[in-house]
């Protein structure tokens, strides 16, 4: 069996055993719209609460809490996230603050009697908060110490551009390494070098989709899986120059996978 055919068959087994399908990623515009929806949901929740509860002082894990002030802080944290979220800044810290405070509200409501005023409004708002948490690589309610981090559109587009340029360098390294190996025939060399070329092109396509604010999970899948093909081949041959070039690609591929909420099969071992 030819070398390239063998590598591709091995890769197919690897991909089947390790799902890498990227989930739909919220764009910057999507997140902005979601935060506006959360603000509207917060207002409905506030309106539905019993006035006596809003004027009360409750005891929580951190001590006594003024419910009215707590709700005002919640509104300010929503406003801060909405204000700070920009193309050059994903506002991960602000999202973390909001989600942590909302997690406290969620715990409070789970301890109340069924049918407490505002419970239904909170349940609906919690659904949107869960979507926000997923967009920031977390779950809702947050657990202690949970990481809240989102890669914004501009950063992601830059990452795709870096992958494209790294893939060009990998392509040159592969071509040089394969030419020095007498066991590799020209058609086989051209086939695997073409994989590196396609990785670069796929990364550029991904960059364009992200910059245009379009859905891009399928394009991310192609980049991740193409990188898996190259890793499988390079590790099977142990080419020094190509291994070094691949090591430059791998961390970026892992960051890309993180942005789409999927485990990468190309992470460096």
C-alpha positions as CSV (number, residue, x, y, z in Angstrom):
1,X,0.0,0.0,0.0
2,X,1.3,3.4,-0.9
3,X,2.5,5.7,1.9
4,X,-0.1,8.4,1.5
5,X,-2.9,6.0,1.2
6,X,-1.8,4.3,4.5
7,X,-1.6,7.6,6.3
8,X,-5.0,8.7,5.1
9,X,-6.6,5.5,6.2
10,X,-5.0,5.8,9.6
11,X,-6.2,9.4,9.9
12,X,-9.7,8.3,9.0
13,X,-9.7,5.9,11.9
14,X,-8.3,8.7,14.2
15,X,-11.1,11.2,13.3
16,X,-13.8,8.6,13.7
17,X,-12.5,7.7,17.1
18,X,-12.1,11.4,18.1
19,X,-15.1,13.6,17.2
20,X,-13.9,17.1,16.3
21,X,-17.1,18.7,14.9
22,X,-17.1,22.3,15.8
23,X,-20.3,23.7,17.3
24,X,-21.9,26.9,15.9
25,X,-20.0,29.8,17.4
26,X,-21.7,33.1,18.3
27,X,-20.2,36.0,16.5
28,X,-19.5,39.3,18.1
29,X,-22.8,40.6,16.7
30,X,-24.6,37.5,18.1
31,X,-23.1,38.1,21.6
32,X,-24.1,41.8,21.5
33,X,-27.7,40.8,20.6
34,X,-27.7,38.2,23.4
35,X,-26.6,40.7,26.0
36,X,-29.4,43.1,24.9
37,X,-31.8,40.2,25.3
38,X,-30.4,39.4,28.8
39,X,-30.9,43.1,29.8
40,X,-34.6,42.9,28.7
41,X,-35.0,39.6,30.6
42,X,-33.4,41.2,33.7
43,X,-36.1,44.0,33.5
44,X,-38.9,41.5,33.3
45,X,-37.5,39.5,36.1
46,X,-37.1,42.6,38.3
47,X,-40.7,43.7,37.5
48,X,-42.0,40.2,38.5
49,X,-40.3,40.1,41.9
50,X,-42.3,40.7,45.0
51,X,-41.6,44.3,46.3
52,X,-41.0,43.0,49.8
53,X,-38.3,40.7,48.5
54,X,-36.6,43.6,46.7
55,X,-36.6,45.6,49.9
56,X,-35.3,42.8,52.0
57,X,-31.9,41.7,53.4
58,X,-31.1,38.1,52.9
59,X,-28.2,36.0,54.3
60,X,-26.0,34.3,51.7
61,X,-22.7,32.4,51.8
62,X,-20.8,35.7,51.9
63,X,-23.0,37.3,54.6
64,X,-26.0,39.6,54.4
65,X,-27.1,40.9,51.0
66,X,-29.3,43.9,50.2
67,X,-31.5,42.4,47.4
68,X,-32.3,45.8,45.9
69,X,-28.7,46.8,45.7
70,X,-27.8,43.4,44.4
71,X,-30.3,43.8,41.5
72,X,-28.9,47.3,40.8
73,X,-25.4,45.8,40.6
74,X,-26.7,43.1,38.3
75,X,-28.0,45.8,35.9
76,X,-24.7,47.7,36.1
77,X,-22.7,44.5,35.2
78,X,-24.9,43.9,32.2
79,X,-24.4,47.5,31.1
80,X,-20.6,47.2,31.6
81,X,-20.4,44.1,29.5
82,X,-22.5,45.7,26.8
83,X,-20.3,48.8,26.8
84,X,-16.9,47.0,26.9
85,X,-17.7,44.3,24.3
86,X,-15.9,45.5,21.1
87,X,-14.2,43.9,18.1
88,X,-10.8,44.3,19.8
89,X,-11.9,43.2,23.2
90,X,-14.1,40.2,24.0
91,X,-14.9,41.4,27.5
92,X,-14.2,38.0,29.2
93,X,-13.6,39.6,32.6
94,X,-16.9,41.5,32.4
95,X,-18.8,38.4,31.3
96,X,-17.2,36.5,34.2
97,X,-18.4,39.1,36.7
98,X,-21.9,39.0,35.3
99,X,-22.1,35.2,35.2
100,X,-20.8,34.8,38.7
101,X,-23.4,37.3,40.1
102,X,-26.1,35.6,38.1
103,X,-25.0,32.2,39.5
104,X,-25.6,33.6,43.0
105,X,-29.2,34.6,42.0
106,X,-29.7,31.2,40.5
107,X,-28.7,29.5,43.7
108,X,-30.9,31.7,45.7
109,X,-34.0,30.9,43.6
110,X,-33.3,27.2,43.7
111,X,-33.7,27.4,47.5
112,X,-37.1,29.2,47.4
113,X,-40.5,27.6,47.4
114,X,-41.9,26.6,44.0
115,X,-44.0,29.4,42.5
116,X,-42.1,32.3,44.1
117,X,-42.8,35.5,42.2
118,X,-40.2,36.0,39.4
119,X,-39.2,32.3,39.2
120,X,-40.6,31.8,35.7
121,X,-38.9,35.0,34.5
122,X,-35.7,33.9,36.0
123,X,-35.9,30.5,34.4
124,X,-36.2,32.2,31.0
125,X,-33.3,34.6,31.8
126,X,-31.2,31.7,33.0
127,X,-31.6,30.1,29.6
128,X,-30.0,33.1,27.9
129,X,-27.3,33.3,30.6
130,X,-26.4,29.7,29.8
131,X,-26.1,30.6,26.2
132,X,-23.8,33.5,27.2
133,X,-21.7,31.1,29.4
134,X,-21.2,28.7,26.5
135,X,-20.1,31.5,24.3
136,X,-17.4,32.2,26.8
137,X,-16.3,28.5,27.2
138,X,-18.1,28.0,30.5
139,X,-21.4,26.6,31.8
140,X,-24.1,28.2,33.9
141,X,-24.4,28.4,36.8
142,X,-20.6,28.8,37.1
143,X,-18.7,26.5,39.4
144,X,-15.9,27.8,41.7
145,X,-12.8,28.8,39.7
146,X,-14.4,28.1,36.3
147,X,-12.6,29.8,33.5
148,X,-14.6,32.3,31.5
149,X,-12.8,33.2,28.2
150,X,-14.0,34.0,24.7
151,X,-12.0,34.6,21.6
152,X,-13.5,37.5,19.7
153,X,-14.0,37.8,16.0
154,X,-10.9,40.0,15.4
155,X,-8.6,37.7,17.4
156,X,-10.0,34.6,15.8
157,X,-9.5,36.0,12.3
158,X,-5.9,36.9,13.2
159,X,-5.5,33.3,14.5
160,X,-6.7,31.9,11.2
161,X,-4.3,34.1,9.3
162,X,-1.4,32.9,11.5
163,X,-2.4,29.3,10.7
164,X,-2.5,30.1,7.0
165,X,1.1,31.5,7.1
166,X,2.3,28.7,9.4
167,X,0.9,26.2,6.9
168,X,2.8,27.8,4.1
169,X,6.1,27.3,6.1
170,X,5.1,23.7,6.9
171,X,4.4,23.1,3.2
172,X,8.0,24.2,2.3
173,X,9.5,22.1,5.1
174,X,7.6,19.0,4.0
175,X,8.6,19.5,0.4
176,X,12.3,19.7,1.4
177,X,12.1,16.8,3.8
178,X,10.3,14.5,1.3
179,X,12.7,15.3,-1.5
180,X,15.5,14.0,0.7
181,X,13.7,10.7,1.3
182,X,14.4,8.3,-1.6
183,X,11.6,6.0,-0.4
184,X,9.0,8.7,-1.2
185,X,8.0,8.9,-4.8
186,X,7.0,12.2,-6.5
187,X,3.2,11.6,-6.6
188,X,3.2,10.7,-2.9
189,X,5.3,13.8,-2.1
190,X,3.0,16.1,-4.1
191,X,-0.1,14.6,-2.4
192,X,1.0,15.4,1.1
193,X,2.5,18.8,0.2
194,X,-0.9,19.6,-1.3
195,X,-2.5,18.9,2.1
196,X,-0.4,21.6,3.6
197,X,-1.3,23.9,0.8
198,X,-5.0,23.2,1.3
199,X,-4.6,23.8,5.0
200,X,-3.4,27.3,4.3
201,X,-6.2,27.9,1.8
202,X,-8.9,26.5,4.2
203,X,-7.5,28.8,7.0
204,X,-7.8,31.8,4.7
205,X,-11.4,30.8,3.9
206,X,-12.1,30.6,7.6
207,X,-10.6,34.0,8.2
208,X,-12.8,35.5,5.6
209,X,-16.0,34.0,7.1
210,X,-15.1,35.2,10.5
211,X,-14.3,38.7,9.3
212,X,-17.6,38.9,7.5
213,X,-19.5,37.7,10.7
214,X,-20.7,34.6,9.0
215,X,-21.2,31.1,10.5
216,X,-17.9,29.3,10.2
217,X,-18.1,26.0,12.1
218,X,-17.8,23.9,8.9
219,X,-14.7,25.8,7.8
220,X,-13.2,25.4,11.3
221,X,-13.8,21.6,11.0
222,X,-11.9,21.5,7.8
223,X,-8.9,23.3,9.2
224,X,-8.8,21.1,12.3
225,X,-9.1,17.9,10.3
226,X,-6.6,18.9,7.7
227,X,-4.1,19.7,10.4
228,X,-4.8,16.2,11.8
229,X,-3.8,14.7,8.5
230,X,-0.5,16.5,8.5
231,X,0.2,15.6,12.1
232,X,-0.4,11.9,11.4
233,X,1.9,11.9,8.4
234,X,4.7,13.9,10.0
235,X,4.7,11.8,13.2
236,X,4.9,8.6,11.1
237,X,8.0,9.9,9.3
238,X,9.7,11.9,12.1
239,X,11.1,14.7,9.8
240,X,13.0,17.2,12.0
241,X,12.3,20.3,10.0
242,X,8.6,19.4,9.3
243,X,8.1,18.5,13.0
244,X,9.4,21.9,14.0
245,X,7.1,23.6,11.5
246,X,4.1,21.5,12.7
247,X,4.9,22.5,16.3
248,X,4.3,26.1,15.2
249,X,0.9,25.2,13.9
250,X,-0.4,23.0,16.7
251,X,-1.0,25.6,19.5
252,X,-2.9,27.8,17.1
253,X,-5.0,24.8,16.0
254,X,-5.8,24.1,19.7
255,X,-6.8,27.7,20.2
256,X,-9.0,27.5,17.2
257,X,-10.6,24.3,18.6
258,X,-11.2,26.0,21.9
259,X,-12.9,28.9,20.2
260,X,-15.4,26.5,18.7
261,X,-15.9,24.4,21.8
262,X,-14.4,21.2,20.5
263,X,-11.4,19.0,21.4
264,X,-8.6,19.2,18.9
265,X,-7.1,16.0,17.6
266,X,-4.1,18.0,16.5
267,X,-2.8,19.3,19.9
268,X,0.9,18.7,20.5
269,X,1.6,15.6,22.5
